[in-house]
Amino acid sequence: MYQNSLPMAGMQQVKELLNVKVFQLNEYDAVAAFSLEEAKEWYMKHTGLNADEAFYDYESHEISGEEKIYEDERMEEMVSVNEIVESYWQGSPFIAVTSNC
């Protein structure tokens, strides 16, 4: 984690961020959460999809925090998955990466 980028963050927030992972749940979306189970549960509630619809024939897996993705649809700048989590984590799961725009 880029601890230098969080100089004002409390120790609890830094510890929490260290435990957040990003899970690719299907071919379109990856969710930041503490566990795969939490990510899947949150995703189904968020999207209203059931497990068959949400995950179909996809093998869910953790994405490396070092993996780089395009910041937006203009595809001009890339950011790491870690940077996304650090920027947007607010204590609960969220869609960190999507290709369904």
N, C-alpha and C positions, 0 to 999 in steps of 0.2 A: 504494500500500500504506500501511497505517496504521503507519508506523515507530514512532510514539510508543507503540503498544500492545505493542511488543516490546523494552522497555528492557534486559532481561537476555539477549536473544538474541545469539549471536555473529555476527560479520560474515558468515561463510559461510552461516549459516542465513538471514539476511536476503537475501543474494544468491540463494540457492536459492528462497526464497519468491517473489521477483520473477519467476522463470522458470516458476513453476507456473501452468498454465491449467486451466480447467474446460471439458470438452467434453460437450455433450449428444449421447449416442450413439444413443438411441432415444427413443420417446415417454415412457419412464419414468425412465431413469437418466442422470445426468451424472457423469463421472469426472474427478477432479483428477489431472493428470499433466503431464509436460514437453512432450509432443507428442500429437497425435491418434493416431498409430500406437501409441505406448506405451499410451495409454488403451484402445484397442481390444484390443490383445494382452492386457493385464492383465484386462480385463472378461471376455473369453472364458475365460481360465484360472479366474477367480474364480467365474463362473457355470456353467461347464461347457458353455456354448452354443457352437455353431459360428457362423461369420459370418452365414450366412443367417438363423439363428434370432435372433441377437443384434441385428442391424442391419436386417434385411429391407428394406423400401422407405423407409428413413429417411435423410435427408441430414444427416449428423453436422456439428456446427458448434460453434465456441467460444462460450461464454457470457460476457458482460461481467462483470467483477469487481464492477461497481457494481450489477448487477441484484439486487433484493431478493426474497427468498423467505420463506415462513413457516418459523419455527424448528422447529415440530413440528405434529402433527396437530390440536392445539387451535386453531391459526391465530389466536393472540393477538398474537404479536410477530413482526416481520420482521427478518431479518439479511441482510447483503450476502454475495454469493458470496466476496468477498475475506475477510470475517470468518470464514467457514467454513474456508477454506484456512488462514488464520493459526491458527485454533484446533485443527485436526485434522491438519495435514500432519505426517507423521513420516518423511519421506524416501522414501516410495513411494506409488504411486497408491492412491486410495480412492474409493468412491462418495460424492460430495459432496452430490448432490441426488437424491432419488428421490420418485416419486409413486406407487409401487407398494407401498403399505402395506396 
